[in-house]
Amino acid sequence: MEPKYAVIMGMTCYIHRIYKEIIEKKMQNDISGRILFRTMLETYINLKYIMQQEAEVPDIYERFKAYGN
């Protein structure tokens, strides 16, 4: 469960930090804010995909972590 937890929490915290930065720096209507929002969305899509592939690829979280390293 450790790699799964690390990947899910890491991606969730990453999304949260990006959202927090958009709000704190008032970048909602800036180009930079839109790019960060897209990054958040792409991260969410990756997370959703990994969770759906978990049944077919049992070591997907380990592979994802290895790819990131």
PDB file of N, CA, C and O in Angstrom, chain B, residues numbered from 101:
ATOM      1  N   MET B 101       0.821  -1.198   0.000  1.00  0.00           N
ATOM      2  CA  MET B 101       0.000   0.000   0.000  1.00  0.00           C
ATOM      3  C   MET B 101       0.867   1.265   0.000  1.00  0.00           C
ATOM      4  O   MET B 101       0.384   2.341  -0.353  1.00  0.00           O
ATOM      5  N   GLU B 102       2.132   1.148   0.389  1.00  0.00           N
ATOM      6  CA  GLU B 102       2.985   2.329   0.510  1.00  0.00           C
ATOM      7  C   GLU B 102       3.194   3.080  -0.811  1.00  0.00           C
ATOM      8  O   GLU B 102       3.016   4.298  -0.827  1.00  0.00           O
ATOM      9  N   PRO B 103       3.564   2.419  -1.925  1.00  0.00           N
ATOM     10  CA  PRO B 103       3.738   3.159  -3.182  1.00  0.00           C
ATOM     11  C   PRO B 103       2.442   3.789  -3.661  1.00  0.00           C
ATOM     12  O   PRO B 103       2.444   4.903  -4.186  1.00  0.00           O
ATOM     13  N   LYS B 104       1.333   3.079  -3.480  1.00  0.00           N
ATOM     14  CA  LYS B 104       0.034   3.619  -3.889  1.00  0.00           C
ATOM     15  C   LYS B 104      -0.276   4.887  -3.098  1.00  0.00           C
ATOM     16  O   LYS B 104      -0.678   5.900  -3.670  1.00  0.00           O
ATOM     17  N   TYR B 105      -0.091   4.827  -1.808  1.00  0.00           N
ATOM     18  CA  TYR B 105      -0.341   5.980  -0.951  1.00  0.00           C
ATOM     19  C   TYR B 105       0.570   7.145  -1.330  1.00  0.00           C
ATOM     20  O   TYR B 105       0.117   8.287  -1.414  1.00  0.00           O
ATOM     21  N   ALA B 106       1.834   6.865  -1.557  1.00  0.00           N
ATOM     22  CA  ALA B 106       2.785   7.920  -1.897  1.00  0.00           C
ATOM     23  C   ALA B 106       2.412   8.609  -3.207  1.00  0.00           C
ATOM     24  O   ALA B 106       2.475   9.835  -3.309  1.00  0.00           O
ATOM     25  N   VAL B 107       2.027   7.829  -4.199  1.00  0.00           N
ATOM     26  CA  VAL B 107       1.667   8.409  -5.499  1.00  0.00           C
ATOM     27  C   VAL B 107       0.389   9.230  -5.381  1.00  0.00           C
ATOM     28  O   VAL B 107       0.343  10.372  -5.838  1.00  0.00           O
ATOM     29  N   ILE B 108      -0.638   8.664  -4.780  1.00  0.00           N
ATOM     30  CA  ILE B 108      -1.918   9.363  -4.685  1.00  0.00           C
ATOM     31  C   ILE B 108      -1.781  10.629  -3.844  1.00  0.00           C
ATOM     32  O   ILE B 108      -2.266  11.690  -4.238  1.00  0.00           O
ATOM     33  N   MET B 109      -1.131  10.526  -2.697  1.00  0.00           N
ATOM     34  CA  MET B 109      -0.982  11.708  -1.841  1.00  0.00           C
ATOM     35  C   MET B 109      -0.053  12.735  -2.485  1.00  0.00           C
ATOM     36  O   MET B 109      -0.290  13.938  -2.373  1.00  0.00           O
ATOM     37  N   GLY B 110       0.994  12.276  -3.152  1.00  0.00           N
ATOM     38  CA  GLY B 110       1.901  13.205  -3.817  1.00  0.00           C
ATOM     39  C   GLY B 110       1.201  14.009  -4.894  1.00  0.00           C
ATOM     40  O   GLY B 110       1.373  15.224  -4.980  1.00  0.00           O
ATOM     41  N   MET B 111       0.412  13.334  -5.715  1.00  0.00           N
ATOM     42  CA  MET B 111      -0.299  14.035  -6.784  1.00  0.00           C
ATOM     43  C   MET B 111      -1.395  14.941  -6.231  1.00  0.00           C
ATOM     44  O   MET B 111      -1.620  16.036  -6.746  1.00  0.00           O
ATOM     45  N   THR B 112      -2.070  14.486  -5.191  1.00  0.00           N
ATOM     46  CA  THR B 112      -3.117  15.301  -4.574  1.00  0.00           C
ATOM     47  C   THR B 112      -2.524  16.558  -3.939  1.00  0.00           C
ATOM     48  O   THR B 112      -3.074  17.648  -4.092  1.00  0.00           O
ATOM     49  N   CYS B 113      -1.423  16.411  -3.239  1.00  0.00           N
ATOM     50  CA  CYS B 113      -0.763  17.573  -2.626  1.00  0.00           C
ATOM     51  C   CYS B 113      -0.244  18.536  -3.688  1.00  0.00           C
ATOM     52  O   CYS B 113      -0.291  19.752  -3.502  1.00  0.00           O
ATOM     53  N   TYR B 114       0.249  17.997  -4.796  1.00  0.00           N
ATOM     54  CA  TYR B 114       0.722  18.821  -5.902  1.00  0.00           C
ATOM     55  C   TYR B 114      -0.419  19.659  -6.474  1.00  0.00           C
ATOM     56  O   TYR B 114      -0.248  20.852  -6.721  1.00  0.00           O
ATOM     57  N   ILE B 115      -1.581  19.042  -6.685  1.00  0.00           N
ATOM     58  CA  ILE B 115      -2.746  19.771  -7.177  1.00  0.00           C
ATOM     59  C   ILE B 115      -3.140  20.855  -6.185  1.00  0.00           C
ATOM     60  O   ILE B 115      -3.440  21.983  -6.574  1.00  0.00           O
ATOM     61  N   HIS B 116      -3.138  20.513  -4.911  1.00  0.00           N
ATOM     62  CA  HIS B 116      -3.523  21.485  -3.878  1.00  0.00           C
ATOM     63  C   HIS B 116      -2.569  22.671  -3.835  1.00  0.00           C
ATOM     64  O   HIS B 116      -3.007  23.815  -3.709  1.00  0.00           O
ATOM     65  N   ARG B 117      -1.273  22.408  -3.939  1.00  0.00           N
ATOM     66  CA  ARG B 117      -0.288  23.497  -3.904  1.00  0.00           C
ATOM     67  C   ARG B 117      -0.428  24.425  -5.108  1.00  0.00           C
ATOM     68  O   ARG B 117      -0.284  25.641  -4.979  1.00  0.00           O
ATOM     69  N   ILE B 118      -0.705  23.854  -6.266  1.00  0.00           N
ATOM     70  CA  ILE B 118      -0.906  24.680  -7.456  1.00  0.00           C
ATOM     71  C   ILE B 118      -2.143  25.550  -7.275  1.00  0.00           C
ATOM     72  O   ILE B 118      -2.110  26.746  -7.562  1.00  0.00           O
ATOM     73  N   TYR B 119      -3.231  24.954  -6.799  1.00  0.00           N
ATOM     74  CA  TYR B 119      -4.464  25.708  -6.574  1.00  0.00           C
ATOM     75  C   TYR B 119      -4.232  26.839  -5.575  1.00  0.00           C
ATOM     76  O   TYR B 119      -4.687  27.965  -5.776  1.00  0.00           O
ATOM     77  N   LYS B 120      -3.529  26.526  -4.513  1.00  0.00           N
ATOM     78  CA  LYS B 120      -3.227  27.525  -3.482  1.00  0.00           C
ATOM     79  C   LYS B 120      -2.427  28.691  -4.070  1.00  0.00           C
ATOM     80  O   LYS B 120      -2.688  29.850  -3.747  1.00  0.00           O
ATOM     81  N   GLU B 121      -1.462  28.385  -4.925  1.00  0.00           N
ATOM     82  CA  GLU B 121      -0.654  29.434  -5.545  1.00  0.00           C
ATOM     83  C   GLU B 121      -1.489  30.312  -6.472  1.00  0.00           C
ATOM     84  O   GLU B 121      -1.315  31.531  -6.503  1.00  0.00           O
ATOM     85  N   ILE B 122      -2.393  29.694  -7.222  1.00  0.00           N
ATOM     86  CA  ILE B 122      -3.273  30.474  -8.104  1.00  0.00           C
ATOM     87  C   ILE B 122      -4.097  31.454  -7.286  1.00  0.00           C
ATOM     88  O   ILE B 122      -4.229  32.620  -7.659  1.00  0.00           O
ATOM     89  N   ILE B 123      -4.648  30.991  -6.179  1.00  0.00           N
ATOM     90  CA  ILE B 123      -5.502  31.837  -5.334  1.00  0.00           C
ATOM     91  C   ILE B 123      -4.687  32.924  -4.633  1.00  0.00           C
ATOM     92  O   ILE B 123      -5.073  34.093  -4.655  1.00  0.00           O
ATOM     93  N   GLU B 124      -3.561  32.552  -4.012  1.00  0.00           N
ATOM     94  CA  GLU B 124      -2.767  33.517  -3.252  1.00  0.00           C
ATOM     95  C   GLU B 124      -2.211  34.634  -4.128  1.00  0.00           C
ATOM     96  O   GLU B 124      -2.165  35.790  -3.707  1.00  0.00           O
ATOM     97  N   LYS B 125      -1.793  34.297  -5.329  1.00  0.00           N
ATOM     98  CA  LYS B 125      -1.197  35.291  -6.221  1.00  0.00           C
ATOM     99  C   LYS B 125      -2.212  35.918  -7.169  1.00  0.00           C
ATOM    100  O   LYS B 125      -1.856  36.688  -8.060  1.00  0.00           O
ATOM    101  N   LYS B 126      -3.487  35.576  -6.962  1.00  0.00           N
ATOM    102  CA  LYS B 126      -4.589  36.133  -7.755  1.00  0.00           C
ATOM    103  C   LYS B 126      -4.320  36.008  -9.252  1.00  0.00           C
ATOM    104  O   LYS B 126      -4.366  36.987  -9.997  1.00  0.00           O
ATOM    105  N   MET B 127      -4.041  34.789  -9.663  1.00  0.00           N
ATOM    106  CA  MET B 127      -3.698  34.531 -11.062  1.00  0.00           C
ATOM    107  C   MET B 127      -4.864  33.905 -11.829  1.00  0.00           C
ATOM    108  O   MET B 127      -4.654  33.294 -12.877  1.00  0.00           O
ATOM    109  N   GLN B 128      -6.094  34.051 -11.319  1.00  0.00           N
ATOM    110  CA  GLN B 128      -7.239  33.394 -11.929  1.00  0.00           C
ATOM    111  C   GLN B 128      -7.441  33.796 -13.391  1.00  0.00           C
ATOM    112  O   GLN B 128      -7.856  32.968 -14.202  1.00  0.00           O
ATOM    113  N   ASN B 129      -7.159  35.037 -13.734  1.00  0.00           N
ATOM    114  CA  ASN B 129      -7.411  35.514 -15.091  1.00  0.00           C
ATOM    115  C   ASN B 129      -6.138  35.719 -15.901  1.00  0.00           C
ATOM    116  O   ASN B 129      -6.191  36.236 -17.016  1.00  0.00           O
ATOM    117  N   ASP B 130      -5.005  35.322 -15.356  1.00  0.00           N
ATOM    118  CA  ASP B 130      -3.738  35.476 -16.071  1.00  0.00           C
ATOM    119  C   ASP B 130      -3.451  34.241 -16.919  1.00  0.00           C
ATOM    120  O   ASP B 130      -4.016  33.170 -16.699  1.00  0.00           O
ATOM    121  N   ILE B 131      -2.570  34.417 -17.882  1.00  0.00           N
ATOM    122  CA  ILE B 131      -2.137  33.286 -18.702  1.00  0.00           C
ATOM    123  C   ILE B 131      -1.446  32.253 -17.814  1.00  0.00           C
ATOM    124  O   ILE B 131      -1.659  31.052 -17.977  1.00  0.00           O
ATOM    125  N   SER B 132      -0.631  32.711 -16.888  1.00  0.00           N
ATOM    126  CA  SER B 132       0.066  31.792 -15.970  1.00  0.00           C
ATOM    127  C   SER B 132      -0.924  30.961 -15.162  1.00  0.00           C
ATOM    128  O   SER B 132      -0.713  29.768 -14.946  1.00  0.00           O
ATOM    129  N   GLY B 133      -1.999  31.596 -14.720  1.00  0.00           N
ATOM    130  CA  GLY B 133      -3.025  30.880 -13.974  1.00  0.00           C
ATOM    131  C   GLY B 133      -3.693  29.812 -14.807  1.00  0.00           C
ATOM    132  O   GLY B 133      -4.012  28.731 -14.312  1.00  0.00           O
ATOM    133  N   ARG B 134      -3.901  30.118 -16.072  1.00  0.00           N
ATOM    134  CA  ARG B 134      -4.517  29.135 -16.962  1.00  0.00           C
ATOM    135  C   ARG B 134      -3.587  27.950 -17.208  1.00  0.00           C
ATOM    136  O   ARG B 134      -4.030  26.804 -17.281  1.00  0.00           O
ATOM    137  N   ILE B 135      -2.310  28.237 -17.331  1.00  0.00           N
ATOM    138  CA  ILE B 135      -1.335  27.162 -17.510  1.00  0.00           C
ATOM    139  C   ILE B 135      -1.293  26.281 -16.265  1.00  0.00           C
ATOM    140  O   ILE B 135      -1.246  25.055 -16.362  1.00  0.00           O
ATOM    141  N   LEU B 136      -1.310  26.918 -15.098  1.00  0.00           N
ATOM    142  CA  LEU B 136      -1.314  26.144 -13.854  1.00  0.00           C
ATOM    143  C   LEU B 136      -2.598  25.331 -13.715  1.00  0.00           C
ATOM    144  O   LEU B 136      -2.571  24.194 -13.244  1.00  0.00           O
ATOM    145  N   PHE B 137      -3.722  25.916 -14.128  1.00  0.00           N
ATOM    146  CA  PHE B 137      -4.979  25.173 -14.075  1.00  0.00           C
ATOM    147  C   PHE B 137      -4.913  23.951 -14.996  1.00  0.00           C
ATOM    148  O   PHE B 137      -5.388  22.871 -14.644  1.00  0.00           O
ATOM    149  N   ARG B 138      -4.322  24.133 -16.169  1.00  0.00           N
ATOM    150  CA  ARG B 138      -4.161  23.001 -17.089  1.00  0.00           C
ATOM    151  C   ARG B 138      -3.275  21.922 -16.466  1.00  0.00           C
ATOM    152  O   ARG B 138      -3.546  20.731 -16.619  1.00  0.00           O
ATOM    153  N   THR B 139      -2.230  22.331 -15.774  1.00  0.00           N
ATOM    154  CA  THR B 139      -1.352  21.383 -15.094  1.00  0.00           C
ATOM    155  C   THR B 139      -2.131  20.604 -14.040  1.00  0.00           C
ATOM    156  O   THR B 139      -1.966  19.391 -13.909  1.00  0.00           O
ATOM    157  N   MET B 140      -2.978  21.302 -13.292  1.00  0.00           N
ATOM    158  CA  MET B 140      -3.814  20.634 -12.298  1.00  0.00           C
ATOM    159  C   MET B 140      -4.720  19.600 -12.968  1.00  0.00           C
ATOM    160  O   MET B 140      -4.857  18.476 -12.484  1.00  0.00           O
ATOM    161  N   LEU B 141      -5.326  19.983 -14.066  1.00  0.00           N
ATOM    162  CA  LEU B 141      -6.235  19.090 -14.777  1.00  0.00           C
ATOM    163  C   LEU B 141      -5.501  17.869 -15.332  1.00  0.00           C
ATOM    164  O   LEU B 141      -6.002  16.748 -15.240  1.00  0.00           O
ATOM    165  N   GLU B 142      -4.329  18.081 -15.900  1.00  0.00           N
ATOM    166  CA  GLU B 142      -3.543  16.968 -16.428  1.00  0.00           C
ATOM    167  C   GLU B 142      -3.119  16.012 -15.313  1.00  0.00           C
ATOM    168  O   GLU B 142      -3.115  14.795 -15.502  1.00  0.00           O
ATOM    169  N   THR B 143      -2.769  16.557 -14.170  1.00  0.00           N
ATOM    170  CA  THR B 143      -2.392  15.725 -13.029  1.00  0.00           C
ATOM    171  C   THR B 143      -3.581  14.887 -12.564  1.00  0.00           C
ATOM    172  O   THR B 143      -3.441  13.703 -12.256  1.00  0.00           O
ATOM    173  N   TYR B 144      -4.749  15.520 -12.521  1.00  0.00           N
ATOM    174  CA  TYR B 144      -5.964  14.789 -12.138  1.00  0.00           C
ATOM    175  C   TYR B 144      -6.262  13.666 -13.125  1.00  0.00           C
ATOM    176  O   TYR B 144      -6.604  12.555 -12.719  1.00  0.00           O
ATOM    177  N   ILE B 145      -6.132  13.950 -14.419  1.00  0.00           N
ATOM    178  CA  ILE B 145      -6.390  12.935 -15.444  1.00  0.00           C
ATOM    179  C   ILE B 145      -5.405  11.771 -15.295  1.00  0.00           C
ATOM    180  O   ILE B 145      -5.796  10.608 -15.396  1.00  0.00           O
ATOM    181  N   ASN B 146      -4.140  12.082 -15.058  1.00  0.00           N
ATOM    182  CA  ASN B 146      -3.144  11.021 -14.843  1.00  0.00           C
ATOM    183  C   ASN B 146      -3.497  10.175 -13.627  1.00  0.00           C
ATOM    184  O   ASN B 146      -3.412   8.948 -13.673  1.00  0.00           O
ATOM    185  N   LEU B 147      -3.890  10.825 -12.551  1.00  0.00           N
ATOM    186  CA  LEU B 147      -4.262  10.110 -11.334  1.00  0.00           C
ATOM    187  C   LEU B 147      -5.457   9.204 -11.585  1.00  0.00           C
ATOM    188  O   LEU B 147      -5.463   8.047 -11.166  1.00  0.00           O
ATOM    189  N   LYS B 148      -6.453   9.722 -12.258  1.00  0.00           N
ATOM    190  CA  LYS B 148      -7.644   8.933 -12.575  1.00  0.00           C
ATOM    191  C   LYS B 148      -7.281   7.728 -13.459  1.00  0.00           C
ATOM    192  O   LYS B 148      -7.775   6.622 -13.240  1.00  0.00           O
ATOM    193  N   TYR B 149      -6.426   7.949 -14.443  1.00  0.00           N
ATOM    194  CA  TYR B 149      -5.999   6.873 -15.334  1.00  0.00           C
ATOM    195  C   TYR B 149      -5.250   5.788 -14.562  1.00  0.00           C
ATOM    196  O   TYR B 149      -5.500   4.597 -14.752  1.00  0.00           O
ATOM    197  N   ILE B 150      -4.346   6.199 -13.705  1.00  0.00           N
ATOM    198  CA  ILE B 150      -3.579   5.230 -12.908  1.00  0.00           C
ATOM    199  C   ILE B 150      -4.520   4.391 -12.051  1.00  0.00           C
ATOM    200  O   ILE B 150      -4.356   3.175 -11.951  1.00  0.00           O
ATOM    201  N   MET B 151      -5.489   5.030 -11.442  1.00  0.00           N
ATOM    202  CA  MET B 151      -6.430   4.298 -10.593  1.00  0.00           C
ATOM    203  C   MET B 151      -7.266   3.309 -11.407  1.00  0.00           C
ATOM    204  O   MET B 151      -7.583   2.223 -10.922  1.00  0.00           O
ATOM    205  N   GLN B 152      -7.621   3.673 -12.626  1.00  0.00           N
ATOM    206  CA  GLN B 152      -8.392   2.755 -13.466  1.00  0.00           C
ATOM    207  C   GLN B 152      -7.541   1.589 -13.967  1.00  0.00           C
ATOM    208  O   GLN B 152      -8.055   0.486 -14.152  1.00  0.00           O
ATOM    209  N   GLN B 153      -6.261   1.818 -14.187  1.00  0.00           N
ATOM    210  CA  GLN B 153      -5.364   0.781 -14.693  1.00  0.00           C
ATOM    211  C   GLN B 153      -4.858  -0.152 -13.594  1.00  0.00           C
ATOM    212  O   GLN B 153      -4.212  -1.160 -13.882  1.00  0.00           O
ATOM    213  N   GLU B 154      -5.144   0.175 -12.369  1.00  0.00           N
ATOM    214  CA  GLU B 154      -4.636  -0.605 -11.233  1.00  0.00           C
ATOM    215  C   GLU B 154      -5.031  -2.084 -11.310  1.00  0.00           C
ATOM    216  O   GLU B 154      -4.242  -2.954 -10.939  1.00  0.00           O
ATOM    217  N   ALA B 155      -6.234  -2.370 -11.785  1.00  0.00           N
ATOM    218  CA  ALA B 155      -6.695  -3.761 -11.868  1.00  0.00           C
ATOM    219  C   ALA B 155      -5.916  -4.546 -12.925  1.00  0.00           C
ATOM    220  O   ALA B 155      -5.644  -5.732 -12.739  1.00  0.00           O
ATOM    221  N   GLU B 156      -5.559  -3.896 -14.023  1.00  0.00           N
ATOM    222  CA  GLU B 156      -4.867  -4.566 -15.117  1.00  0.00           C
ATOM    223  C   GLU B 156      -3.355  -4.645 -14.913  1.00  0.00           C
ATOM    224  O   GLU B 156      -2.717  -5.622 -15.306  1.00  0.00           O
ATOM    225  N   VAL B 157      -2.794  -3.613 -14.298  1.00  0.00           N
ATOM    226  CA  VAL B 157      -1.344  -3.547 -14.071  1.00  0.00           C
ATOM    227  C   VAL B 157      -1.120  -3.424 -12.565  1.00  0.00           C
ATOM    228  O   VAL B 157      -1.162  -2.320 -12.023  1.00  0.00           O
ATOM    229  N   PRO B 158      -0.884  -4.539 -11.892  1.00  0.00           N
ATOM    230  CA  PRO B 158      -0.811  -4.510 -10.427  1.00  0.00           C
ATOM    231  C   PRO B 158       0.318  -3.646  -9.861  1.00  0.00           C
ATOM    232  O   PRO B 158       0.193  -3.136  -8.748  1.00  0.00           O
ATOM    233  N   ASP B 159       1.412  -3.473 -10.598  1.00  0.00           N
ATOM    234  CA  ASP B 159       2.528  -2.683 -10.071  1.00  0.00           C
ATOM    235  C   ASP B 159       2.595  -1.284 -10.713  1.00  0.00           C
ATOM    236  O   ASP B 159       3.677  -0.724 -10.887  1.00  0.00           O
ATOM    237  N   ILE B 160       1.453  -0.749 -11.051  1.00  0.00           N
ATOM    238  CA  ILE B 160       1.429   0.540 -11.762  1.00  0.00           C
ATOM    239  C   ILE B 160       1.976   1.686 -10.903  1.00  0.00           C
ATOM    240  O   ILE B 160       2.597   2.612 -11.426  1.00  0.00           O
ATOM    241  N   TYR B 161       1.749   1.626  -9.606  1.00  0.00           N
ATOM    242  CA  TYR B 161       2.247   2.700  -8.734  1.00  0.00           C
ATOM    243  C   TYR B 161       3.768   2.658  -8.615  1.00  0.00           C
ATOM    244  O   TYR B 161       4.425   3.698  -8.585  1.00  0.00           O
ATOM    245  N   GLU B 162       4.314   1.459  -8.547  1.00  0.00           N
ATOM    246  CA  GLU B 162       5.773   1.325  -8.508  1.00  0.00           C
ATOM    247  C   GLU B 162       6.387   1.823  -9.819  1.00  0.00           C
ATOM    248  O   GLU B 162       7.408   2.510  -9.820  1.00  0.00           O
ATOM    249  N   ARG B 163       5.749   1.467 -10.924  1.00  0.00           N
ATOM    250  CA  ARG B 163       6.236   1.922 -12.241  1.00  0.00           C
ATOM    251  C   ARG B 163       6.158   3.447 -12.364  1.00  0.00           C
ATOM    252  O   ARG B 163       7.067   4.084 -12.896  1.00  0.00           O
ATOM    253  N   PHE B 164       5.073   4.013 -11.870  1.00  0.00           N
ATOM    254  CA  PHE B 164       4.913   5.464 -11.936  1.00  0.00           C
ATOM    255  C   PHE B 164       5.992   6.170 -11.117  1.00  0.00           C
ATOM    256  O   PHE B 164       6.578   7.160 -11.556  1.00  0.00           O
ATOM    257  N   LYS B 165       6.242   5.640  -9.919  1.00  0.00           N
ATOM    258  CA  LYS B 165       7.298   6.215  -9.082  1.00  0.00           C
ATOM    259  C   LYS B 165       8.657   6.073  -9.740  1.00  0.00           C
ATOM    260  O   LYS B 165       9.455   7.010  -9.708  1.00  0.00           O
ATOM    261  N   ALA B 166       8.937   4.931 -10.333  1.00  0.00           N
ATOM    262  CA  ALA B 166      10.217   4.705 -11.004  1.00  0.00           C
ATOM    263  C   ALA B 166      10.372   5.639 -12.196  1.00  0.00           C
ATOM    264  O   ALA B 166      11.466   6.141 -12.452  1.00  0.00           O
ATOM    265  N   TYR B 167       9.299   5.873 -12.916  1.00  0.00           N
ATOM    266  CA  TYR B 167       9.346   6.788 -14.059  1.00  0.00           C
ATOM    267  C   TYR B 167       9.640   8.212 -13.593  1.00  0.00           C
ATOM    268  O   TYR B 167      10.376   8.949 -14.250  1.00  0.00           O
ATOM    269  N   GLY B 168       9.066   8.588 -12.468  1.00  0.00           N
ATOM    270  CA  GLY B 168       9.295   9.929 -11.915  1.00  0.00           C
ATOM    271  C   GLY B 168      10.715  10.130 -11.414  1.00  0.00           C
ATOM    272  O   GLY B 168      11.251  11.237 -11.468  1.00  0.00           O
ATOM    273  N   ASN B 169      11.316   9.061 -10.931  1.00  0.00           N
ATOM    274  CA  ASN B 169      12.687   9.165 -10.421  1.00  0.00           C
ATOM    275  C   ASN B 169      13.655   9.201 -11.557  1.00  0.00           C
ATOM    276  O   ASN B 169      14.863   9.286 -11.337  1.00  0.00           O
TER     277      ASN B 169
END
